[in-house]
Amino acid sequence: MKAHKPLFSQIPKSPTIDKVGVEERVSRFQTRSIKGTAKMQGLSMVLSMIDLTTLEGKDTPNKVRQMCYKAQHLHDFQDGLPTVAAVCVYPTMVSIAKDALKDSSIKIASVSTAFPSGQSTFDVKKSDTQFALDAGADEIDMVISRGKFLSGEYNFVFDEIAAIKEICGQKRLKVILETGELANLDQVRRASDIAIHAGADFIKTSTGKIQPAATMQVTYTMLMAIKDHYDRTGIMVGMKPAGGISTSKLALHNLVMVKEILGEAWLTNEWFRFGASSLANDVLMQYMKQVTGKYQSADYFTID
Amino acid sequence: MNILKTYKIYIAGQFPRTESGRTYVVNDAAGNPIANVCQSSKKDIRNAVQAARKAFGPWSERSAFNRGQILYRIAEMLGGRKAQFIEELIQQGQTIERAQIEIETSIDRIVYYAGWCDKFQQILSSVNPVNSSHFNFSVAEATGVVGVLADEQTGLLGLVSQLMPVIAGGNTVVFIAAEKSPLCAITFAEVLATSDLPAGVVNIVTGFANEMLPTLAEHMDVNALYLSNASNEIVKSTQLSAVDNLKRVVVVNEDWNQEKAQGIAFISSFQEIKTTWHPIEQIGGATSSY
């Protein structure tokens, strides 16, 4: 796509964000009623966009294997369901996931750069990333150095992202801004612009460890950064809200927002993902409600 | 000025209006309008079941003694609002004498089931003789979320008689109030809301049973259904709808005014018996080695 090395000086000045305006606009996305076949298609699309995630200190190889099985068999009682887009794990679990998913097209995303805090040395972050790639990760989810960002050292943040992207090469890089630590929407926009210009293939809201995570307001602000970049350069960047999206309704509202801001081109799992651990079951239950006409029970869906 | 009260429904400890925004008018025995009542929808049932499911774990795990205290508190709070219930019962066509008896009997019945809370387990549980090296015992566990369709024939007493044994046993409830006489049900919700009963343990919706009952009966997250003095037609259609997740459908035909219309049987209808085989060293007789 681009051969030249990105330069910090090329980042345009980020616009200030009108918080009241954002809330107004976002509230309108939430009033849409999506029913019938449109709902079925939407739910199916949500499933296909999920990065099924386990990022806990207590993760074990078997927990990861179990999740990989679920990624391929969301609900075998129903024909025609998609698989999720990817699984998202810690670097040490990548080889386990790789083995468990060897017969499928599901991608393996690995968090890196001393996830979730990012408080480590540059060398450690680089070798963390390299380790995940060597183990077979298809995608890297890195965190930015929020402390540096908040101290105004944008250059440092930019260089770090650019360096990790260089290690990733053709593998896609998602840059986690951890918006819950960025204090306001102006900073979210600034961080988005920095990440996009430093070579992010995706920008991602959160680690899932900090609340609030992927609020509609934050996702909206990031989508606008992607849109402005696309309008200026013609280069597409993906979006991944993560953390806090646990209901189908909220997921569908996110899709409505993506369609209206970025257009249909982004409505595929190549350009839009949900980072979630418990969203899949809620979507499946809603889907089966549409199929059977009966409200469902978590008792009849696999544990996630 | 006499204001026609709009009665709201009771879900998750709150008093929302129905999601559908609809109401219907309830008349007194003479045909004069006495109140506006929510005509709840399928989505209200969904919300109520969700609330009941959320409340089930903590409620069933509460100590039996504490559940008894809370039921007793309900009786106390009901006692404080006798006058209001008597007025509503009269509005719905009762004589003053009957209304007084009904409220007194209702309070007695709640106290009765409050007493059972920490006693039924001992009676329903057992140590079982088995012909192997096991200590074998059975205990009662709450069934889960129970959908209750109100008895159309009584205002308060039927409601209390159906509800109390179900929650005494640790279940949570979605209650569809009587279509023509729902006032007591909602006023009773106001009693529940002020008596330490955790949010979501009892959820009460008003409206048309033929609209809501099928949704409740088919709902996969409801574990049992409880009908009282219902028509054969309703019983049959409910049983058919309940098949998919093998709900327990309990049907009774009781005159709730009778002394015998109470007892441990009403509690055990909504209990599951769990039997445990615990390996021990020697093949023993009836006594355990513990």
Interface residues (C-beta under 8 A of the other chain):
Chain A: G293 K294 Y295 Q296 S297 A298 D299 Y300
Chain B: I45 R46 V49 T215 E218 H219 M220 D221 D244 N245
